[in-house]
Amino acid sequence: MKKSLLAGLVLVTSLATSLTHADDAALIAETKKTALGIPPKLLEMVREEMDKGGFHGAIAACNDKAPKMAAAASQQTGWAIRRVSLKNRNPKAVPDAWEKTVLEDFDRRQAAGEDPATLEKVEIIAEGDKRTLRYMKALPTQKLCVSCHGTEDQLKPEVKAKLTELYPKDLATGYKEGQIRGALTVKRPL
């Protein structure tokens, strides 16, 4: 009788663990699908603004519209969604401790030869008595991005002037195409 009770308990525990992993996998898939829809929309918005008004329009749009896009996604989902960087342009884009560790790991992995477009991290962590899903996806610098985030010799004087006006403490230059510019990050309460 003890053996059958023990076997039953092991089976129930095993089923509960399997259900939790399946539930977690579904949450992760949903989170990634929502988050990964944002960067292409942002790039499209920047392209449209550049077509309309050149770099001035694109910089202004990134300053105003990009944070609003993340805020709208956050409001719609109830999750905290934003972009962060080790070299931030927007003072609100400073990573928290978990995000900083992940960004540093992304940089090490890219330096070791991994493709930055494939770098992501997902973890379900305990915060007190609550579980939180943390997700980050590296954002490699696109060809379009170096016009405003590139090396000193790539930045036109009018771009430098607009960046200085909008971001007096800008750290987000000096990038080459393909380097990790930052990451999209999601903090989802479970």
N, C-alpha and C positions, 0 to 999 in steps of 0.2 A: 504494500500500500504506500509506504514511504517513497519507493522508487517511482510509482506511477504519479504521485503527487509532485515529486521533484521534476519528473519528465514533463508534466503539465505546466509547471511553473516556468521551466526553461523554454517550452514552446510558446507560452504567452509572452514572455520577455523577448524572445526572438521575433515574434510577430509584431510586437510593439516597436521594436527597434527598426524592423523593415518598414513599417508604416511611417515612422518618423523620417527615415532616410528618403522614402518616396515622397513624402510631403515636402521635405527640405529641397529635394531635386526639383519639384514643381515650382516652389517659391523662387529658387535660383533661376530657373528658366524664365519665369515671368519677369523677374527683376532685370535680367540681362536683355530680354526683348524690349522692355520699356526704355532702359538706359541707352542701348545701342542705337535707338532711333534718333537720339538727340544730335550726335556729332554730324551726321550727314545734313541735317536740317540747318545746323549752324554754318557749315561750309557753303551750302547753297545760298543762305542769306548773305554771307560775306561776298560771294561771287556776284550776286545781284546788286549789292551796294557798290561794288567796284565798277560794275558795268554802268551804273547810274551816275556815280560821282567820283570815281577813282578812289584812291586810298583814304582821302578825307572822309568820304561817306562810309567806307568799310570800318575805319577806326571808330568813328562815332557810333556805328551800329554795334560793333563789338562792345563798346562801352555801355550802351543803353539796352540793346535788344538781346544780347547773349545772356546776361543775368536774368532778364525777364523770361526767356525761354526756360531756363532751369527752374525759376520760381514757379512758372505755370505748371511744369511737370511735377514739381514738388507738391503744389497745391492740389493738383488733380489726383495724385496717388497717396498723399499723406506721408511720403518719404522725404528725406533730405537728399536732394540731388544737386550737385554743383561740380564745377571744375576746380582743381587745385594744382599747384605747381611748387616745386622747390625754388623756382625763380619766378615769383608771381608778378603780374602786372597789376591786377586788381588787388587792393589790400585785403579784400574779403576772401581771396583765393589761397589763403595760407592753410596748409594741411594741419590736421590735428596729429597727435602722436602716432596713431595707427596708420593714417594716410602717409605720413612722412616716412615711416618704416617701409611701407609698400613701394613708394616712389623710389626710395634708395635701392630697394631690391630690384625694381624694374631697370634702373640705371646699371646695376651690376650685371644683370642678365643680358642686357643689350651689349654691354662691353665684352661679355663672354661669347657673343655671337648670335644670341637669340633675336629673332625678328620682332621689333617693337610693336608691330601691328597685331601680334598674337599674345602680347603680355596682358594678363589679367589676374586678379586675385579675388577670391570669394571666401568668406569665413562667416560662420554663425557664432557669435560670441555672447557671453552672459554679461549683462550689465545689471548688477544687483540681482533681483529676482526675475528680470525680463531678458528675453533673447532678442538679439538684433542681428540682422543680416547685413554684412558689410561687403560691398562689391566695388572694385576699381578696375578700370580699363585704361591702359596707356593710350595717350594721344600723341602719335608721332607727328612731327612737324611736316606739313604738306608743302608742296612747291609754292602754293599760293601764300602760305603763312610766312615764308622768309621775307616777303616784302615789308612786313611790320615786325617780325621777330628775328630777322636774320642778323648776320654779322655787321659790324660797323660800316664796312664798305658796301654792303647791300642796301642799307637804308638811305633813302633819298632825303635831302634836307627838309622838305615839307613834311615828310613822314616823321622825322625826328622832332620837328617843331610841334606837330599835333600830339605826338606821344608825350612830350614834355608838358604840354598844356593839360592834357587829360589825366596823365599818370606821372606826377612829379617824382615819385619814388619807384619808377619802373625798373624791374629787374629782369624782364622777360625778353631780352635780346641776346644775340650772339649764337643763335641756333642755326644749324645746317639742316637741310632737308633730310628727313628720316630720324633725326634725334628726337628723343622723348621730350615733348614740350610741357607735358603735365599729364593729368588723368581726369577722367570722368569718375566721380565717386558717388555712391549711393549708400545711405544709411537707412535701413528699413526695419522699423520695429515689428516684432512678430508677436 
